[in-house]
């Protein structure tokens, strides 16, 4: 299993921390490698949950989530250098349909 190391600035790091579930947030803070698929799915779910909860639309969420989408693209580019939209294209997919062809754990560092 590959370990991907990603360094974020403090604003990106805080945004990521706010997007993760409690277990992965704890791993992030302790710099424990996090399953890549779970981490990125948490981010996508956080971005898209207002739509699945029924109080927003896809268009509004995508327009209002610029910082989160930029972070998602930035992190994706570290894993898939030739396709920073790999995960953005999967926004709205359920866990069973979520693709992540790379078997890796991710360690996030705060710059």
C-alpha positions, -999 to +999 in steps of 0.1 A: +000+000+000+013+034-010+016+063+015+007+097-001+020+127+019+002+160+013+012+193+029-016+219+034-014+255+045-033+263+078-065+275+060-066+243+039-058+221+069-086+237+090-111+233+062-102+196+058-104+191+095-140+205+095-150+181+066-139+148+082-158+125+105-146+123+141-124+092+137-106+105+106-103+140+122-086+124+151-062+105+128-055+138+109-045+156+141-023+127+153-008+124+118-019+088+115-022+075+079-058+077+068-074+054+042-074+075+010-108+064-002-125+071+031-108+105+035-118+117+000-153+103+003-158+123+035-148+154+017-172+147-012-200+138+012-195+170+031-196+191-001-227+173-014-247+165+017-269+197+015-283+182-018-288+147-005-305+162+027-329+180+004-323+216+013-301+227-016-295+219-053-263+206-070-258+239-088-260+260-056-237+236-037-211+236-064-212+275-066-210+279-028-184+253-021-155+270-040-129+266-011-138+230-005-137+222-042-104+239-046-090+218-017-104+186-032-087+194-065-055+203-048-054+171-029-064+150-059-036+165-079-011+152-053-025+116-059-034+118-096-011+145-110-027+143-145-063+145-134-072+170-106-109+166-114-109+128-107-129+132-075-148+163-084-165+143-112-177+118-085-196+143-064-231+129-058-221+092-060-230+069-033-203+050-014-209+018-034-203+037-067-173+057-055-142+049-074-106+052-061-083+029-081-053+037-060-047+017-028-031+043-006-031+058+028-028+096+031-008+116+057-016+153+059+010+178+071+002+213+081+027+239+068 
